Amino acid sequence: MWFKNIRLYCIDQAVEASPEKLETMLAEQVFHACSSHDKSKYGWVSPLGKEGEMLTHVQGDYIMICAQKQEKILPASVVNEATDEKVAELEERQGRKIYRKEKRQIKDDVFVSLLPRAFTRNQQTYAYISAKDNLIVVNSASAPKAEALLNLLRESLGSLKVSLPDAKQAPSDVMTRWLREQNASDHFIIDEDCELYNPIDGSNIVRCKGQDLHTDEIQSHLEAGKQVKNLGVSWNSLLSCIVSDDLSIKRLKFVGMKEEEANEEVESAEQKFDQEFAVMTLELSNFFKSFFSAFGGLQKK
């Protein structure tokens, strides 16, 4: 279980629940599949998938959880076509014109009638709670998806006080300085991807991918006032990622980890999960210390 994207949330008030109690609390919001007339359903599932029975998976100081959303897939074109057919049939049968308000109601009725025949799509969002690091680490590049998981966790726990990390130094300023000086700090090395933006005109954006960032062209953009929004970096030769100015992390790769994993013999899916979870959390715990330090540490709440 290697996270590919990360959104971090600082725990502002300790989660007063043992793993056993947390398991019981999550069970109140367990996932149930959509019925014939449900548009979507959201709830907790086992992080181990079909292999697991528990809604929490504990490894040392870390607790993995997983939320699942199931939604019905009804293409707008299908709904619109069925609505138009229904409207045309009614207008012909009743000999009158159907206007916007009534047509909107017909469209809603058509949507409900088509739901039982719609395909379903499942999406899982993984996260782990690290009391040691005072963080909730969500495997998602999407803020709405991460917030949905946190809201579900808040419902399960009764309350949950978290906040986005607030660095003492603006991440954009720090990464812009790194790029200007061609030298990062805290064991970071500048990679080959970046996104620059003009603070005055947010639509003025320069994106570089797989490009040498140690060039006069990049320096010219910086001298013109552009700042870094996203920057590709590697850390300690152990992982690489894209760091965003909101301290989210994208395209996370654990360098060499998968090759090592492929050579290991494991007896079960749970053991494989445990091995990956243990290695990942150990590396990320060390990474987060350097990560926050690079931006001057976090503001105290």
VEXKOL-990275 format. One record per atom (N, C-alpha, C, O): residue in three letters; z, y, x. Coordinates in steps of 0.001 Angstrom, whole numbers, plus 500000, padded with zeros to 6 digits. Layout:
<rs>
alaZYX...
</rs>
This chain:
<rs>
met500000498807500853met500000500000500000met500000501243500888met501053501794501209trp498818501666501272trp498680502855502112trp498310504054501245trp497267504047500591phe499150505076501236phe498843506281500478phe497642506982501118phe497521507023502343lys496767507526500291lys495567508202500775lys495629509715500592lys494933510459501284asn496447510159499676asn496667511584499434asn498141511774499120asn498790510866498601ile498668512938499429ile500102513151499217ile500365514537498641ile499865515551499130arg501163514537497594arg501767515777497109arg503274515591497227arg503838514617496727leu503913516544497898leu505342516442498194leu506162517298497236leu505759518393496843tyr507324516762496876tyr508267517501496035tyr509657517351496625tyr510123516239496874cys510313518478496845cys511671518462497384cys512656518205496248cys512561518812495181ile513587517312496486ile514620517013495492ile515709518075495611ile516425518127496611asp515833518925494583asp516799520022494618asp518193519588494176asp519188520237494500gln518251518503493446gln519537517942493021gln519446516432493142gln518532515817492593ala520374515839493848ala520321514412494154ala520153513570492889ala520761513850491857val519324512541492988val519128511599491887val520318510647491878val520431509775492740glu521198510818490905glu522426510021490846glu522175508714490105glu522665508504488995ala521417507860490730ala521117506575490100ala520857505542491189ala520028505748492075ser521576504434491105ser521326503330492025ser519993502704491663ser519486502925490563pro519413501921492574pro518159501239492236pro518276500396490965pro517336500321490174glu519435499764490775glu519638498942489578glu519645499800488311glu519048499437487297lys520340500957488388lys520407501841487229lys519046502484486969lys518645502665485820leu518344502827488045leu517019503411487901leu516075502439487207leu515266502839486370glu516180501159487558glu515357500133486922glu515578500134485410glu514623500066484636thr516833500212485000thr517167500222483573thr516622501467482889thr516120501399481767met516722502603483571met516244503864482992met514727503870482824met514210504342481812leu514026503349483813leu512573503316483728leu512097502395482610leu511044502616482012ala512882501370482341ala512501500402481303ala512382501056479930ala511690500538479054glu513055502193479738glu512966502910478462glu511588503544478269glu511202503869477147gln510852503718479364gln509526504329479290gln508462503374479845gln507481503804480452val508673502084479626val507740501094480161val506363501256479504val506260501661478346phe505329500941480248phe503962501097479743phe503644500085478652phe503979498907478770his502985500559477576his502445499691476530his500977500037476363his500612501213476377ala500147499048476208ala498710499275476067ala498400500031474783ala499180500005473831cys497263500697474767cys496825501443473585cys496619500498472398cys496065499407472537ser497076500945471240ser496715500236470014ser495318500699469612ser494719501532470293ser494808500173468530ser493421500469468150ser493176501955467902ser492057502431468092his494190502687467486his493991504101467158his494691505049468130his494780506247467861asp495187504535469251asp495764505402470281asp494668505949471181asp493761505218471578lys494753507233471502lys493793507819472436lys494194507525473873lys493335507301474726ser495504507526474148ser495987507220475500ser497440506780475440ser498140507043474462lys497887506106476498lys499277505685476655lys499673505877478109lys498841505769479011tyr500956506163478328tyr501434506430479683tyr502835505852479828tyr503683506037478955gly503073505157480926gly504402504583481132gly504487503902482486gly503538503911483270trp505660503304482745trp505925502683484052trp505422501245484094trp505534500507483114val504872500859485228val504497499469485485val505070499073486840val505554499922487589ser505013497795487147ser505514497325488439ser504597497804489562ser503377497692489441pro505151498331490644pro504324498708491795pro503552497527492370pro502520497713493015leu504046496312492139leu503377495119492637leu502280494624491699leu501651493598491960gly502054495351490611gly501027494941489662gly501412493658488944gly502574493466488585lys500441492784488736lys500687491542488020lys501622490614488781lys502206489701488196glu501765490843490084glu502633489999490908glu504108490334490724glu504975489544491097gly504400491510490147gly505784491968490075gly506361491981488676gly505634492062487686glu507671491901488611glu508386491973487348glu509250493233487267glu509551493710486173met509647493767488415met510514494939488461met509682496213488426met508563496251488936leu510241497258487818leu509579498555487756leu509860499393488994leu509231500430489205thr510800498947489808thr511090499604491088thr510903498586492205thr511109497387492014his510513499080493366his510409498203494529his511122498892495679his510693499944496154val512203498292496114val513078498919497112val512786498350498492val512678497137498671gln512661499243499459gln512490498863500854gln513335499822501682gln512952500969501915gly514492499334502120gly515390500188502893gly515887501367502080gly516504501193501029asp515611502584502577asp516055503802501905asp515036504338500910asp515193505445500396tyr514004503571500640tyr512906504083499831tyr512715503244498569tyr512886502025498583ile512356503925497475ile512136503251496197ile510737503597495705ile510449504759495420met509878502606495604met508520502810495104met508495502647493593met509121501742493042ile507759503542492926ile507560503457491484ile506070503657491201ile505326504135492057cys505646503287489995cys504232503400489653cys504077503707488166cys504612502992487319ala503348504767487858ala503054505115486464ala501610504740486156ala500726504883487001gln501382504263484949gln500027503880484549gln499614504619483289gln500367504709482319lys498398505145483332lys497820505781482151lys496633504948481691lys495754504601482479gln496627504641480418gln495480503974479816gln494892504922478788gln495606505442477931glu493593505145478875glu492952506046477926glu491657505445477412glu490973504695478109lys491340505791476178lys490104505328475569lys488950506203476066lys489078507423476167ile487839505567476367ile486657506268476851ile485656506389475715ile485038505409475300leu485510507617475221leu484540507902474179leu483660509057474648leu484083510212474577pro482456508778475121pro481583509852475599pro481323510885474508pro481114510528473349ala481334512158474875ala481098513238473909ala479755513082473224ala479611513410472047ser478755512574473967ser477417512413473381ser477432511417472223ser476725511596471231val478254510351472359val478352509346471299val479009509943470061val478547509738468938val480104510691470282val480813511322469158val479908512336468470val479841512379467242asn479210513154469262asn478335514186468694asn477191513572467891asn476847514063466817glu476604512497468416glu475502511845467707glu475963511256466384glu475291511393465362ala477122510596466414ala477657510002465175ala478036511090464175ala477869510914462968thr478547512215464676thr478914513338463805thr477679513932463146thr477673514197461944asp476633514139463939asp475393514707463397asp474813513804462316asp474327514286461294glu474865512490462543glu474359511553461540glu475175511631460255glu474619511600459157lys476496511732460397lys477371511817459230lys477142513104458463lys477098513100457233val476996514214459189val476761515514458557val475429515505457815val475351515968456677ala474383514984458450ala473057514934457821ala473086514074456560ala472464514413455553glu473810512961456624glu473904512059455461glu474624512755454302glu474200512638453152leu475714513483454599leu476470514180453553leu475661515327452951leu475672515527451736glu474959516080453804glu474167517204453305glu473066516721452370glu472784517352451351glu472447515600452723glu471383515058451878glu471938514507450574glu471354514702449508arg473068513817450666arg473641513192449466arg474236514220448519arg474135514074447301gln474862515271449075gln475544516257448237gln474695517495447974gln475068518337447157gly473556517616448658gly472658518730448424gly473245520077448773gly473011521054448060arg473994520154449841arg474604521418450257arg474687521476451779arg474528520472452474lys474943522691452271lys475065522906453709lys476510522728454136lys477416523271453505ile476733521969455205ile478078521779455755ile478259522730456934ile477479522726457887tyr479311523546456843tyr479517524580457860tyr480555524160458909tyr481111523063458866arg480789525078459849arg481514524745461083arg482887524122460845arg483209523096461444lys483706524732459974lys485073524228459779lys485078522796459265lys485831521953459752glu484224522527458269glu484163521182457714glu483555520212458726glu483967519056458815lys482580520691459480lys481956519848460488lys482970519444461556lys482936518323462063arg483877520373461894arg484914520060462882arg485822518944462378arg486222518065463142gln486146518985461072gln486986517926460497gln486247516593460485gln486838515546460752ile484953516637460175ile484151515413460181ile484112514823461585ile484191513607461758lys483990515692462588lys483962515229463973lys485274514549464344lys485274513523465024asp486395515121463897asp487702514504464167asp487787513126463507asp488289512175464107asp487303513027462290asp487342511745461570asp486456510703462259asp486819509532462364val485298511151462722val484386510245463431val485038509738464706val484945508555465034phe485698510641465425phe486376510264466670phe487408509172466403phe487461508175467124val488227509360465368val489257508376465024val488630507041464629val489153505979464967ser487522507100463921ser486881505859463469ser486272505079464620ser486161503854464562leu485872505804465679leu485248505133466826leu486266504600467839leu485931503742468655leu487503505100467793leu488516504717468779leu488704503210468922leu488768502718470048pro488796502453467815pro489026501012467985pro487949500299468787pro488201499226469334arg486747500878468868arg485644500235469584arg485444500791470987arg484548500356471710ala486272501743471367ala486099502397472668ala486606501508473797ala487525500710473616phe485989501664474968phe486481500997476166phe487758501693476635phe488012502847476291thr488554500973477425thr489764501571477976thr489661501646479493thr488996500829480130arg490332502642480054arg490380502817481501arg491837502960481927arg492595503726481332asn492221502214482965asn493584502274483491asn493599502997484833asn492742502759485684gln494565503869485015gln494744504575486278gln496217504538486654gln497082504864485842gln496497504138487891gln497876504093488369gln498128505240489352gln497261505609490144thr499330505783489274thr499776506786490240thr501070506275490869thr502071506066490184tyr501028506077492191tyr502192505571492914tyr502977506741493510tyr502424507798493816ala504266506517493663ala505127507494494332ala506331506753494878ala506666505665494409tyr506976507338495863tyr508253506772496292tyr509297507869496445tyr509001509009496803ile510520507476496159ile511667508384496263ile512333508139497607ile512698507009497932ser512488509194498379ser513151509102499678ser514387509986499664ser514314511184499937ala515527509376499342ala516781510143499373ala517073510596500799ala517660511657501010lys516664509792501772lys516886510102503185lys516196511409503580lys516777512236504283asp514963511586503127asp514196512786503455asp514297513859502376asp513742514950502509asn515023513524501294asn515186514459500182asn513828514818499561asn513569515975499230leu512975513810499412leu511615514035498935leu511198512997497896leu511685511867497887ile510289513412497029ile509504512486496224ile508074512629496716ile507511513724496713val507496511516497137val506173511507497753val505200510853496779val505309509660496495val504253511629496269val503321511140495249val501946510914495863val501408511785496547asn501392509752495615asn500078509400496148asn498992509931495213asn498426509186494413ser498713511222495328ser497697511828494480ser497220513139495083ser498004513900495650ala495927513393494954ala495375514688495368ala495408515670494210ala495173516865494393ser495702515164493013ser495669515972491802ser497061516452491421ser497965515642491215ala497236517756491327ala498524518309490900ala498880517867489476ala500023517471489247pro497946517916488502pro498299517471487149pro498761516011487089pro499690515692486348lys498120515116487866lys498535513716487871lys499928513559488460lys500743512793487946ala500201514288489540ala501523514227490159ala502584514779489208ala503673514218489089glu502262515869488543glu503217516468487603glu503466515544486413glu504579515482485892ala502429514828485987ala502605513886484872ala503594512794485249ala504448512423484444leu503484512273486475leu504442511264486931leu505856511836486983leu506809511181486560leu505993513052487500leu507321513669487584leu507909513921486192leu509111513752485984asn507072514318485256asn507560514541483890asn508042513240483266asn509050513215482559leu507310512150483534leu507733510845483017leu509049510435483665leu509933509904482994leu509182510676484961leu510431510353485657leu511576511213485120leu512706510743484986arg511274512459484817arg512291513367484255arg512765512866482893arg513956512916482583glu511820512380482081glu512185511823480777glu513063510588480951glu514024510394480206ser512735509764481926ser513488508526482145ser514900508805482643ser515851508141482231leu515035509788483530leu516340510092484134leu517180511038483283leu518396511120483456gly516538511747482370gly517257512753481592gly517114514138482192gly517013515125481463ser517103514221483521ser516860515486484218ser516378515174485636ser516711514138486213leu515603516079486167leu515090515910487523leu514714517292488047leu513771517920487565lys515464517752489040lys515210519069489608lys514492518901490940lys515075518474491937val513211519251490926val512398519179492135val511598520475492255val511449521219491286ser511096520725493438ser510268521909493660ser509265521611494767ser509468520718495589leu508199522365494770leu507219522237495841leu507827522749497134leu508629523683497100pro507473522169498273pro508009522653499545pro507607524100499793pro506449524479499617asp508582524898500202asp508375526327500456asp508627526586501941asp509775526697502371ala507564526680502709ala507680526836504158ala508095528262504516ala507759529215503812lys508827528391505617lys509257529708506082lys508076530523506603lys508086531752506535gln507065529839507120gln505862530523507589gln504684530075506728gln504533528888506438ala503869531013506330ala502737530690505463ala501814529677506145ala501311529953507235pro501580528518505535pro500731527494506160pro499353528010506557pro498833527647507612ser498761528853505718ser497443529389506048ser497481530208507331ser496574530113508158asp498534531019507503asp498658531834508717asp498832530954509953asp498228531202510996val499663529926509820val499926529034510953val498656528298511358val498319528247512541met497947527725510383met496743526953510707met495624527862511213met494811527445512038thr495579529102510724thr494598530057511238thr494888530370512701thr493970530493513512arg496166530497513031arg496543530743514432arg496186529543515301arg495683529703516414trp496446528343514790trp496071527143515542trp494578527170515881trp494178526919517017leu493768527480514867leu492322527441515063leu491864528570515989leu490961528388516805arg492491529721515852arg492111530853516705arg492469530569518162arg491693530869519069glu493652529989518379glu494114529720519747glu493655528353520251glu493879528007521411gln493008527571519369gln492529526236519714gln493659525350520226gln493486524539521136asn494806525534519613asn495972524760520058asn496983524664518923asn497556525671518506ala497199523446518423ala498193523242517370ala499550522970518011ala499677522944519235ser500556522768517174ser501914522528517672ser502488521270517047ser501857520649516191asp503681520897517474asp504428519780516878asp503619518487516826asp503614517786515815his502936518181517931his502187516936518104his500935516847517231his500376515763517063phe500489517977516674phe499250517997515916phe498082518348516834phe498227519115517786ile496919517766516526ile495688518083517239ile494632518435516200ile494476517731515202ile493919519510516434ile492876519941515506ile491727518941515510ile491263518513516567asp491279518578514325asp490212517584514182asp488876518285513942asp488621519335514531glu488021517723513088glu486653518227512956glu486308518729511564glu485129518874511243asp487311518999510726asp487051519485509374asp487906520705509085asp489070520766509480cys487324521674508396cys488117522823507965cys487428523519506803cys486230523356506571glu488209524288506092glu487684525153505040glu488288526527505251glu489509526683505282leu487430527519505396leu487856528891505621leu487538529718504382leu486537529478503707tyr488392530690504086tyr488144531538502923tyr488461532989503259tyr489220533285504182asn487871533865502499asn488126535298502637asn489232535690501667asn489040535575500457pro490396536153502156pro491510536493501260pro491156537577500245pro491761537648499175ile490177538423500578ile489787539503499674ile488828539006498603ile488883539442497453asp487954538096498990asp486986537520498063asp487088536000498128asp486486535365498993gly487849535430497213gly488123533995497242gly486900533123497111gly486943531943497461ser485795533682496607ser484567532889496457ser483793532781497765ser482846532002497873asn484198533560498748asn483532533548500055asn484167532460500910asn485187532687501561ile483554531270500905ile484146530084501526ile483166529461502519ile481961529399502277val483712529006503629val482931528278504629val483558526908504801val484748526799505096arg482758525855504617arg483262524493504774arg482581523821505963arg481357523852506093cys483381523223506812cys482857522506507984cys483363521072507933cys484561520843507765lys482464520107508077lys482839518699508063lys482170517982509223lys480957518075509413gly482979517264509998gly482457516553511148gly481838517491512162gly480823517173512783gln482454518647512325gln481886519679513200gln482879520067514287gln484089520068514064asp482368520388515442asp483197520884516531asp483753522248516130asp482993523198515940leu485062522348516004leu485690523604515584leu486005524511516766leu486506525620516581his485715524048517979his485964524849519182his484688525617519553his484201525509520679thr484156526383518614thr482898527081518855thr483034528568518575thr483966529006517900asp482089529338519104asp482075530784518873asp481829531096517397asp482309532108516885glu481080530224516713glu480796530454515298glu482086530483514480glu482273531354513631ile482980529511514748ile484249529466514038ile485085530707514375ile485690531315513491gln485113531071515645gln485874532253516061gln485336533513515389gln486102534416515052ser484018533575515194ser483424534747514541ser483902534868513099ser484172535968512618his484007533723512409his484518533740511033his485977534230511006his486362535005510131leu486759533776511953leu488166534179512006leu488285535674512332leu489111536376511749glu487471536143513248glu487491537570513606glu487054538436512432glu487460539593512324ala486231537879511559ala485778538616510376ala486842538644509275ala486651539273508234gly487970537952509515gly489077538002508559gly489286536763507720gly490182536717506878lys488463535762507949lys488654534533507178lys489908533801507654lys490310533907508812gln490519533052506719gln491717532274507007gln491506530817506634gln490599530478505874val492353529970507178val492237528531506925val492884528163505601val494031528520505331lys492133527444504782lys492678526897503544lys492982525415503702lys494011524928503233asn492072524698504371asn492254523273504655asn491861523027506101asn490884523589506597leu492638522174506778leu492348521900508179leu492556520416508480leu493597519843508157gly491556519811509100gly491682518425509526gly492482518343510815gly492211519071511769val493467517455510839val494311517296512026val494609515815512240val494472515001511327ser495011515488513444ser495601514179513730ser496995514435514271ser497284515506514806trp497850513441514124trp499250513611514535trp499705512402515345trp499673511267514868asn500128512668516579asn500735511628517422asn499853510396517606asn500347509315517930ser498558510561517402ser497609509441517500ser497943508312516526ser497530507168516720leu498700508650515472leu499120507636514507leu498469507813513142leu498227506840512427leu498189509068512788leu497555509301511501leu496704510556511568leu496908511426512415ser495748510631510659ser494914511819510523ser494875512212509059ser495081511373508183cys494609513494508785cys494614513964507409cys494026515371507335cys493728515995508353ile493871515842506124ile493515517233505858ile494761517905505300ile495307517463504288val495213518970505954val496379519723505489val495894520948504725val495072521713505228ser496400521131503515ser496020522280502693ser497082523365502769ser498225523111503148asp496686524579502403asp497618525700502509asp498752525642501483asp499689526437501551asp498671524696500524asp499789524486499600asp500664523311500046asp501509522828499291leu500445522859501293leu501188521749501904leu500912520398501243leu501698519461501386ser499805520301500527ser499366518981500078ser498555518351501203ser498050519048502083ile498437517035501167ile497786516279502241ile496708515391501630ile496968514643500687lys495495515480502175lys494375514722501637lys493732513879502732lys493899514128503926arg492993512878502279arg492243511983503186arg493143511455504308arg492781511478505485leu494306510988503912leu495282510464504874leu494843509088505373leu494529508198504583lys494827508933506683lys494478507650507295lys495515507297508350lys495892508130509174phe495968506051508311phe496915505562509307phe496112504869510393phe495646503743510214val495954505544511511val495063505093512581val495514503752513138val496632503619513635gly494621502744513049gly494906501441513634gly495789500533512807gly495933499353513127met496385501061511743met497335500247510966met496647499085510266met497170497970510250lys495490499336509693lys494832498280508921lys494356497145509800lys494364495986509383glu493934497470511033glu493516496421511952glu494702495532512324glu494573494311512411glu495852496158512541glu497043495372512869glu497448494504511695glu497824493342511852glu497360495100510510glu497748494366509316glu496864493141509112glu497343492088508691ala495562493283509414ala494629492179509182ala494959490965510034ala494602489838509691asn495645491202511147asn495964490102512058asn497308489452511749asn497680488451512360glu498017490021510812glu499330489482510482glu499206488443509371glu498431488611508430glu499965487392509493glu499964486375508460glu501117486655507503glu502267486787507921val500801486742506239val501820486982505220val501759485854504202val500702485271503960glu502901485561503616glu502973484430502704glu502646484817501269glu502195483975500493ser502866486074500903ser502661486472499515ser502238487927499442ser502330488675500416ala501762488314498239ala501368489705498015ala502577490628498155ala502451491763498615glu503748490134497756glu504965490953497867glu505324491201499329glu505715492309499695gln505191490173500163gln505481490353501583gln504495491325502230gln504882492151503056lys503230491222501853lys502218492144502367lys502547493578501951lys502458494507502754phe502925493738500693phe503303495051500173phe504493495591500946phe504504496757501338asp505512494734501170asp506705495142501896asp506374495612503311asp506892496629503773gln505515494869503988gln505153495224505365gln504462496583505410gln504801497430506237glu503500496787504526glu502777498060504502glu503694499204504096glu503642500286504679phe504529498963503101phe505464499977502612phe506443500378503718phe506717501564503903ala506966499401504448ala507933499678505520ala507299500494506643ala507881501471507113val506104500088507070val505435500809508161val505055502215507714val505255503180508451met504514502328506517met504072503633506018met505228504617505901met505122505754506360thr506331504191505291thr507458505106505103thr508085505507506432thr508528506645506589leu508127504583507391leu508673504907508710leu507824505986509380leu508357506972509889glu506502505799509378glu505617506772510011glu505645508107509273glu505675509163509904leu505635508067507935leu505626509309507179leu506937510079507317leu506931511310507339ser508044509375507407ser509334510049507588ser509336510867508872ser509799512007508890asn508813510278509950asn508709511009511222asn507675512129511134asn507867513220511672phe506571511831510441phe505515512832510278phe506017514062509530phe505722515191509923phe506775513849508454phe507242514980507654phe508135515925508461phe508114517137508245lys508908515380509378lys509762516235510227lys508891517191511050lys509158518392511100ser507850516653511694ser506929517487512466ser506149518424511550ser505906519583511886phe505766517910510405phe504960518664509444phe505685519930509002phe505116521021509039phe506940519786508584phe507690520953508132phe508052521867509304phe508048523091509170ser508360521267510441ser508693522059511624ser507530522950512046ser507733524078512494ala506318522439511903ala505128523207512300ala505005524516511527ala504402525478512005phe505578524541510341phe505502525748509509phe506848526471509429phe507131527198508476gly507665526249510459gly508931526975510558gly510074526393509766gly511120527028509627gly509892525181509238gly510927524590508401gly510797525040506960gly509919525838506631leu511670524531506095leu511618524867504678leu512697525876504320leu513780525895504905gln512373526708503350gln513359527658502837gln514488526893502160gln514245525895501482lys515696527348502338lys516841526705501667lys516943527215500246lys516775528401499961lys517227526262499360lys517358526616497930lys518761527134497639lys519066527482496498
</rs>
